[in-house]
Amino acid sequence: MTTHVPAYAAPAANAPLERTTVPRRPVGEHDVLIDIKYAGICHSDIHQATNGWGEGIFPMVPGHEIAGIVAEVGPGVTRFQVGDRVGVGCFVDSCRACEYCLRGLEQYCVTGGTGTYNALDKNGEPTYGGYSTQIVVDENYTLRIPEGIGLDEAAPLLCAGITLYSPLAHWQAGPGKKVAIVGLGGLGHMGVKIAHALGAEVTVLSQSLKKQEDALKLGADHYHATSDPETFTTLRGTFDLVISTVSAPLDFNAYLSLVKTDGALVNVGAPEEPVSVGLFSLIGGRKTLAGSMIGGITETQEMLDFCAEHGLGAEIELISADRINEAYARVVASDVRYRFVIDTATI
């Protein structure tokens, strides 16, 4: 039968999150019931809770960086058993039949897939995310968290980690490649760690120099302040790959000037406002301006295994659930190093 579990929800757009309960479906044939231990706070949670990306479904329980322990499995489950360490990312279902789902690119499912929250499932019921104590998920959309990463540090990997791993892998970051990460926040700091572990030469481009020491400790080889116009002169034509993680509009023409011929500027941040680009910024060097969105299930598991092998977890600030609204304000103010994670035992 349907159960109700404690959660924190936004009752309406721009409203403070508050404690409530939400329904969870019965455990089906191929479902796993997960006791959520930790849930990361992603900037996209704030965009959606404030209708920044369009009209949301309320009440909304955000959270798509979920780490926990399997508490129950359906009779047809073959991949997991009770006690396993598992994670859930940004989606919990997809059509499973389109060309992208069949290629393991479920994040680009032609139907849009089913988001972990702020979406409707195949029965037309709203999905509720990780700011809760339990969740029921199909085993095919559940990830295994390897030993070697704490569950609290692993939670942000389910969005922030895969959001950076996927473009770094797709554009073949590695030895001999120069990679720039724009922005050193929840996404950017994982980009630095992963790009360094892949063997690339890593540069951080951030507004000021205040995070320079952090960046070098995380694995960056170089650090430059974008508020200094000299940066764009000095680094012109330097990078094979530039990944922008910021969620505010940038001067893309300026950042494209940093890209080598045949290089790429990839955007993983999602500003609420439109941006403009002069096409000569692309034509002049056969450059690519691209986007990338999380990763499929297979690639996300690959990322988790890679992070465990290299001892990579997120840099986190663990908070109790009654500090979620405070954390949202601090994320907007860029006052976190580098990911808030909710201890769901406090919900």
C-alpha positions in Angstrom: 0.0 0.0 0.0 1.0 3.6 -0.4 2.9 5.0 2.6 3.6 8.6 3.7 7.1 9.6 4.7 8.5 12.8 6.3 9.9 15.3 3.8 10.6 19.0 3.3 8.6 20.7 0.6 8.0 24.1 -1.0 4.2 24.5 -0.7 4.3 27.1 -3.5 6.7 28.9 -5.8 9.2 31.1 -3.8 7.7 29.9 -0.5 10.1 28.7 2.3 10.4 24.9 2.5 8.6 23.3 5.4 8.3 19.9 7.0 5.4 17.7 5.6 4.7 14.2 4.5 4.5 12.8 0.9 3.2 9.5 -0.5 5.5 6.8 -1.7 4.1 4.0 -3.9 4.2 0.4 -2.9 7.3 -1.6 -3.8 6.6 -3.1 -7.2 8.1 -6.1 -9.0 11.3 -4.3 -10.0 11.4 -1.6 -7.4 13.8 -0.9 -4.5 12.8 1.0 -1.4 15.7 3.2 -0.3 16.3 4.6 3.2 17.7 8.0 2.2 20.7 9.0 4.3 21.9 12.1 2.6 20.5 14.5 0.0 22.6 17.2 -1.8 21.3 20.7 -2.5 21.7 21.6 -6.1 21.3 25.1 -7.5 18.7 23.5 -9.9 16.6 22.8 -6.8 16.3 26.5 -6.2 15.6 27.3 -9.9 12.7 24.9 -9.8 11.3 25.8 -6.4 11.2 29.4 -7.6 9.7 28.7 -11.0 12.9 30.0 -12.6 12.9 27.3 -15.3 9.1 27.4 -15.8 6.0 26.6 -13.9 6.6 23.9 -11.3 4.4 21.2 -9.6 3.6 22.1 -6.0 4.0 21.1 -3.3 7.5 20.3 -4.5 10.0 18.1 -2.6 13.4 18.9 -4.4 16.5 16.7 -4.3 18.1 14.6 -7.0 21.4 13.9 -5.3 20.3 11.0 -3.2 22.5 8.5 -1.3 21.1 5.8 1.0 20.7 2.1 1.8 18.3 -0.4 0.2 15.6 -1.3 2.8 13.4 -3.6 0.6 13.4 -5.0 -2.9 10.6 -6.2 -5.2 10.4 -9.9 -6.1 11.8 -9.3 -9.6 14.9 -7.3 -8.5 18.2 -8.8 -9.6 20.7 -6.0 -9.2 20.3 -5.1 -5.6 19.7 -6.6 -2.2 18.8 -5.2 1.2 21.7 -3.4 2.8 23.3 -2.2 -0.5 24.7 1.3 -0.7 22.8 3.1 -3.6 22.2 6.4 -5.2 19.5 8.1 -7.3 20.2 11.0 -9.7 18.2 13.4 -11.7 15.7 11.0 -13.3 13.8 7.9 -12.2 12.4 6.7 -15.5 12.4 7.2 -19.3 10.6 5.7 -22.2 13.2 2.9 -22.5 12.5 2.5 -26.3 13.8 5.6 -28.1 17.2 5.6 -29.8 18.7 7.5 -26.9 17.4 5.3 -24.2 18.6 2.3 -26.2 22.1 3.9 -26.4 22.3 4.5 -22.7 21.6 8.2 -23.1 18.4 8.2 -21.0 19.0 11.8 -20.1 18.2 12.8 -23.7 15.0 10.5 -23.9 12.7 11.9 -26.6 9.8 12.0 -24.1 11.9 14.0 -21.6 12.0 11.1 -19.1 10.7 11.4 -15.6 12.5 13.7 -13.2 13.2 12.6 -9.7 11.0 15.5 -8.6 8.8 18.2 -10.2 7.6 15.7 -12.8 4.7 13.4 -13.4 5.2 9.6 -13.5 3.6 7.2 -15.9 0.5 7.1 -13.7 0.2 10.9 -13.8 1.3 11.2 -10.1 3.8 13.9 -9.0 7.3 12.7 -8.2 8.9 13.8 -5.0 12.6 14.0 -4.5 15.4 13.4 -2.0 14.5 15.9 0.8 12.7 13.0 2.4 13.4 9.9 4.4 12.6 7.2 1.8 12.0 6.8 -1.9 10.9 4.0 -4.2 12.8 3.7 -7.5 12.9 1.2 -10.3 16.1 -0.9 -10.0 17.1 0.2 -13.6 17.4 3.8 -12.5 19.2 3.1 -9.3 23.0 3.4 -9.0 25.4 1.4 -6.8 27.7 3.5 -4.6 31.0 1.8 -4.3 32.9 1.4 -1.0 35.5 4.0 -0.6 33.2 7.0 -0.8 31.2 8.1 2.2 27.5 8.3 1.4 27.5 12.0 2.4 30.3 12.9 0.0 28.8 10.6 -2.7 25.3 12.2 -2.8 26.4 15.3 -4.9 28.1 13.0 -7.4 24.7 11.9 -8.6 24.2 15.4 -10.2 27.3 17.5 -9.8 29.7 14.7 -10.4 28.1 13.3 -13.5 27.3 16.7 -14.9 31.1 17.3 -15.2 32.2 13.8 -15.8 30.1 13.4 -18.9 31.4 16.3 -21.0 35.0 15.7 -19.8 34.7 12.1 -21.0 32.8 13.0 -24.2 35.4 15.7 -25.3 38.2 13.3 -24.2 39.9 15.3 -21.5 43.1 13.6 -20.5 46.9 13.8 -20.8 48.0 16.5 -23.3 44.6 18.4 -23.1 44.2 21.8 -21.6 40.9 22.2 -19.8 39.4 25.3 -18.2 36.6 25.1 -15.6 34.6 28.3 -15.4 33.3 28.8 -11.8 34.4 27.0 -8.7 31.2 26.1 -7.0 29.2 22.9 -6.5 29.7 21.8 -10.1 33.1 23.4 -10.8 34.9 21.9 -7.9 34.0 18.4 -9.1 35.1 19.4 -12.6 38.5 20.3 -11.2 38.8 17.0 -9.3 37.7 14.8 -12.2 39.7 16.6 -14.9 42.8 16.4 -12.8 42.2 12.6 -12.2 41.8 12.1 -16.0 45.2 13.6 -16.5 44.3 16.9 -18.1 46.1 20.2 -17.4 43.4 22.1 -15.4 42.8 25.9 -15.2 40.1 27.5 -13.0 38.6 30.7 -14.3 36.7 32.4 -11.4 35.6 36.0 -10.9 38.1 36.8 -8.2 41.2 35.3 -6.6 39.5 34.4 -3.3 39.2 30.7 -4.2 42.7 30.3 -5.7 44.1 28.3 -2.8 41.1 26.0 -2.8 41.4 25.4 -6.5 45.1 24.4 -6.3 44.3 22.0 -3.5 41.5 20.4 -5.5 43.9 19.7 -8.4 44.0 22.8 -10.6 47.3 23.6 -12.2 46.5 27.3 -12.8 44.0 29.9 -11.7 42.9 33.2 -13.2 40.4 35.9 -12.2 38.0 36.7 -15.0 37.4 40.1 -13.5 40.9 41.0 -14.8 40.6 41.9 -18.6 44.3 40.7 -19.0 43.1 37.2 -18.4 41.3 37.1 -21.7 44.4 38.5 -23.5 46.9 36.2 -21.8 44.9 33.0 -22.3 43.6 33.7 -25.8 43.5 30.4 -27.9 44.8 28.3 -25.0 42.2 25.6 -24.2 41.0 22.5 -25.9 38.0 22.4 -23.7 36.3 25.1 -21.6 33.4 24.0 -19.4 31.2 26.8 -17.9 29.4 25.8 -14.7 27.9 29.1 -13.9 24.1 29.7 -13.8 24.3 33.4 -14.9 24.7 34.7 -18.4 28.3 35.1 -19.6 30.0 37.0 -22.4 30.3 33.9 -24.5 32.2 35.7 -27.2 34.9 36.5 -24.6 35.1 32.9 -23.4 35.1 31.5 -27.0 38.2 33.6 -27.5 40.0 31.3 -25.0 39.3 28.2 -27.1 41.8 26.7 -29.5 40.9 26.0 -33.1 38.7 22.9 -33.2 38.1 23.3 -29.4 34.8 23.5 -27.5 33.1 25.7 -25.0 30.6 23.5 -23.2 27.9 24.9 -21.0 26.5 22.8 -18.1 25.2 25.8 -16.1 21.7 26.8 -17.0 21.0 30.5 -16.7 17.4 31.5 -16.5 18.0 34.4 -19.0 18.8 34.0 -22.7 22.3 34.6 -23.9 23.7 35.9 -27.3 26.7 34.8 -29.3 28.4 36.4 -32.3 28.8 33.7 -34.9 32.2 35.0 -35.9 33.4 33.8 -32.5 32.7 30.3 -33.7 33.5 30.6 -37.4 37.0 32.0 -36.8 38.4 28.9 -35.3 36.0 26.1 -36.3 35.0 26.1 -32.6 32.1 24.4 -31.0 29.6 26.0 -28.6 27.8 23.1 -26.9 25.7 22.0 -24.0 25.7 18.8 -21.9 23.2 17.5 -19.4 24.0 15.0 -16.7 24.6 11.4 -18.0 22.9 8.2 -18.6 22.7 5.3 -16.1 25.7 3.4 -17.5 27.8 6.5 -17.6 26.7 7.6 -14.1 27.8 4.2 -12.7 31.1 4.6 -14.6 31.6 8.0 -12.9 30.8 6.6 -9.5 33.3 3.8 -10.0 35.9 6.2 -11.3 35.5 8.5 -8.3 35.8 5.6 -5.9 38.9 4.4 -7.7 40.5 7.8 -7.4 39.2 8.7 -3.9 37.0 11.5 -5.2 34.0 12.8 -3.2 32.4 16.2 -3.0 33.6 18.9 -0.6 30.5 19.2 1.5 28.9 21.2 4.4 26.5 18.8 6.2 23.4 20.5 7.5 20.2 19.6 9.4 16.9 19.8 7.5 15.8 22.9 9.5 18.6 24.8 7.7 17.5 24.2 4.2 16.1 27.7 3.7 19.2 29.2 5.0 21.2 27.0 2.7 19.2 28.1 -0.3 20.0 31.8 0.5 23.7 30.9 0.9 23.8 29.0 -2.4 22.3 32.1 -4.2 25.0 34.2 -2.5 27.7 31.7 -3.6 28.4 31.2 0.1 29.1 27.5 0.3 32.3 25.4 -0.2 31.2 23.5 -2.0 28.0 21.5 -1.7 25.3 21.5 1.0 24.2 18.0 2.0 21.2 17.4 4.2 21.4 14.8 6.9 18.0 13.3 6.3 17.9 11.8 9.8 17.0 15.3 10.9 13.8 15.5 8.7 
